[in-house]
């Protein structure tokens, strides 16, 4: 018998924890020291690459500076260059692991621009496939992810050489 409900229990953690902590998630994750637990797939000198805990698609990565800065224009040129270089490397790694047909790459700066975490700038690298937007996000505001975060980590970590 079909159900008129779509269960997405993982969303509860996002809804309840989204603004609960006073600590910046992009500062706390690299400081925690356990990259696998923190979903950090690569560390550079000034920036790092991390899986999005609430991805739009499998393989959705973010590049963030270690320094707590809220605006892209506040990054020094070296950090900005490394951020872009790591985004390119992330795209290559995602291509190797998942074979996407395209990418969305971008920064949401400020709440009105859609930033979920306003105080720490980060760049999204989202792999895309034809037809990856189906009725689930449109009608049910729910995404169906065919791969766990742990499996995504295993697919992406270590391939940034």
Phi and psi in degrees as a GROMACS rama.xvg file:
@    title "Ramachandran Plot"
@    xaxis  label "Phi"
@    yaxis  label "Psi"
@TYPE xy
-65.2834  146.675  UNK-2
-100.48  147.51  UNK-3
-94.2617  11.7585  UNK-4
-121.249  143.587  UNK-5
-117.042  119.07  UNK-6
-89.77  130.167  UNK-7
-137.418  70.4703  UNK-8
-61.9882  -23.943  UNK-9
-62.4465  -25.3448  UNK-10
-68.194  -25.3671  UNK-11
-59.196  -42.5896  UNK-12
-61.8869  -40.2538  UNK-13
-63.8679  -46.9392  UNK-14
-64.8735  -43.2583  UNK-15
-80.6715  -28.6111  UNK-16
-99.3214  -9.3876  UNK-17
-49.1679  -49.168  UNK-18
-126.069  24.9511  UNK-19
-76.4136  -37.8903  UNK-20
-88.2447  143.286  UNK-21
-83.6672  -12.0509  UNK-22
-88.5138  136.555  UNK-23
-69.779  125.208  UNK-24
-62.9503  -34.25  UNK-25
-77.6512  -12.7953  UNK-26
-93.9973  -38.0897  UNK-27
-69.8008  -40.4898  UNK-28
-60.6911  -52.1901  UNK-29
-68.5563  -26.5171  UNK-30
-75.4287  -19.8887  UNK-31
-65.173  -29.2863  UNK-32
89.82  -11.5059  UNK-33
-113.005  94.6118  UNK-34
-62.6302  -37.9682  UNK-35
-63.8759  -48.0678  UNK-36
-62.1545  -36.7085  UNK-37
-84.3458  -6.23197  UNK-38
68.071  25.0881  UNK-39
-84.4467  115.69  UNK-40
-92.1214  -16.8664  UNK-41
-161.089  141.992  UNK-42
-116.561  129.237  UNK-43
-100.623  -164.203  UNK-44
-76.6639  -40.4484  UNK-45
-118.727  -17.1918  UNK-46
-138.265  166.932  UNK-47
-140.969  164.352  UNK-48
-115.39  129.802  UNK-49
-135.95  143.595  UNK-50
-69.4326  142.362  UNK-51
-74.2586  126.464  UNK-52
-66.0318  -24.2468  UNK-53
-126.72  70.4861  UNK-54
-71.6747  152.331  UNK-55
-77.668  -37.7523  UNK-56
-142.515  164.676  UNK-57
-62.9104  138.474  UNK-58
89.5374  2.50269  UNK-59
-63.6633  111.632  UNK-60
-109.793  161.358  UNK-61
-132.891  145.719  UNK-62
-113.861  124.953  UNK-63
-132.86  146.032  UNK-64
-75.8561  152.098  UNK-65
-66.7028  -33.8258  UNK-66
-72.9973  137.146  UNK-67
-79.4889  96.6965  UNK-68
-132.009  140.408  UNK-69
-96.4328  -9.57037  UNK-70
-131.814  138.349  UNK-71
-58.126  -38.7112  UNK-72
-70.1753  -8.51473  UNK-73
-91.3717  -9.55177  UNK-74
-69.7416  139.519  UNK-75
-72.3189  160.652  UNK-76
-56.4154  -35.8801  UNK-77
-66.6146  -44.3962  UNK-78
-66.4026  -40.0314  UNK-79
-63.3261  -41.4897  UNK-80
-65.0832  -41.8855  UNK-81
-66.6346  -37.8152  UNK-82
-58.8014  -46.5234  UNK-83
-67.9626  -40.2002  UNK-84
-61.4999  -41.0807  UNK-85
-69.1104  -33.0307  UNK-86
-62.9455  -41.7914  UNK-87
-63.053  -43.6469  UNK-88
-65.3824  -38.3128  UNK-89
-62.6664  -42.1674  UNK-90
-62.7294  -42.2789  UNK-91
-62.5733  -42.5802  UNK-92
-65.8883  -41.963  UNK-93
-63.0364  -40.3371  UNK-94
-59.6997  -43.6954  UNK-95
-63.2708  -42.9493  UNK-96
-82.0536  -34.1005  UNK-97
-125.1  -20.5058  UNK-98
61.1219  48.8468  UNK-99
-68.4023  162.795  UNK-100
-92.5809  -11.1765  UNK-101
-173.037  -176.862  UNK-102
-143.028  150.983  UNK-103
-109.158  128.819  UNK-104
-130.441  125.943  UNK-105
-176.662  172.674  UNK-106
-120.729  131.442  UNK-107
-104.685  103.532  UNK-108
-106.366  115.594  UNK-109
93.5124  149.41  UNK-110
-58.2297  -42.4475  UNK-111
-66.9724  -19.3776  UNK-112
-92.0813  2.04365  UNK-113
98.1782  10.9307  UNK-114
-67.2015  122.742  UNK-115
-77.7632  -32.5074  UNK-116
-122.66  101.878  UNK-117
-72.8583  -37.6098  UNK-118
-80.2629  -6.96551  UNK-119
-137.691  109.542  UNK-120
-62.4429  142.5  UNK-121
-154.759  151.346  UNK-122
-111.412  127.539  UNK-123
-88.4883  138.044  UNK-124
-124.376  104.947  UNK-125
-115.82  113.269  UNK-126
-69.9032  145.972  UNK-127
-132.528  148.67  UNK-128
-132.31  151.296  UNK-129
-57.4032  129.443  UNK-130
80.7881  9.11748  UNK-131
-74.2198  -12.4982  UNK-132
-99.787  107.458  UNK-133
-115.264  -166.095  UNK-134
-67.201  -22.8293  UNK-135
-60.9452  -53.7424  UNK-136
-68.48  -29.3728  UNK-137
-74.793  -48.7492  UNK-138
-90.9099  -34.5975  UNK-139
-111.438  0.0420092  UNK-140
49.8521  39.8486  UNK-141
-136.317  134.94  UNK-142
-103.566  142.134  UNK-143
-102.415  114.839  UNK-144
-104.587  117.551  UNK-145
-78.9643  -5.11792  UNK-146
-134.659  139.714  UNK-147
-72.1166  160.368  UNK-148
-61.5558  -37.5977  UNK-149
-62.6  -42.2479  UNK-150
-69.1572  -35.105  UNK-151
-64.0117  -42.4001  UNK-152
-57.8178  -48.4813  UNK-153
-61.4985  -35.4774  UNK-154
-71.959  -29.0493  UNK-155
-105.423  -32.7576  UNK-156
-64.4493  140.481  UNK-157
89.2769  -5.09238  UNK-158
-103.484  28.1079  UNK-159
-102.736  14.9517  UNK-160
